[in-house]
Amino acid sequence: MDICAASVTRAKQNCQLENLENRLHFKCEDAVQFRSEKAFSHIIVGAALGFFPNPKLMIANMEKLFSDNGYLLASPFYVTKKVPDRLISEAKKIFGMTPTVKSRKQIMQLYRGFDVLFEDRLEPEPETEGELKHYCQSTIERVCQEKGITRDALYNVMYKRLYEIREMSNYLREYQEYSVLVLRYDRNTYPKRFVELF
């Protein structure tokens, strides 16, 4: 599920390439507003909650979507030291949004009441100049091939835009880490029980 129609279209295309179209279903919808007659036992949000204007609303909706018990897989990013104001300002211009500036402790408050079954804290590794160029070149060449784009000027604009996004993400890695979390939801205790997160 994604709020962006283009992302859903691309996910469907990738699914067809892997011959998985009969095993997966896609929706273009605001996940905060999503309702289902069927309860879910597992929900995966990855790092997506960091992009929601109000992540607490999505957590509240997941509570309604889960059956009595369920599992949540999340991979939240957080900062380990203060990000310079200049870098935040530049990132906001490039991304169109403010990057993560919350600490792990602040981020984990969102999952208060869930049982933490597993956590692995990881440091994103900066990409080399060669890796950045390879990623951008292979991605843009694929798009140009799929869409029949042959104009060098258009290729260059797309490449430059993707490169600046990847480069800014690279700069932020010095200040960020992320966790891979497996959390358990239990309707009988959530959100009454406080689980100390350490």
Buried (B, 14 or more C-beta within 10 A) or exposed (E): BBBEEEEBEEBBEEBEEEEEEEEEEBEBEBBBEBEEEEEBEEBEBEEBBBEBEEBEBBBEBBBEBBEEEBBBBBBBBBBEEEBEEEBBEBBEEBBEEEBBBBBBEEBBEBBBBBBBEEBEEEEBEEBEEEEBBEBBBEBBBEBBEEEEBEEEEBBEEBBEEBBBBBBBBBBBBBBBBBBBBBBBBBEEBBEEEEBEBE
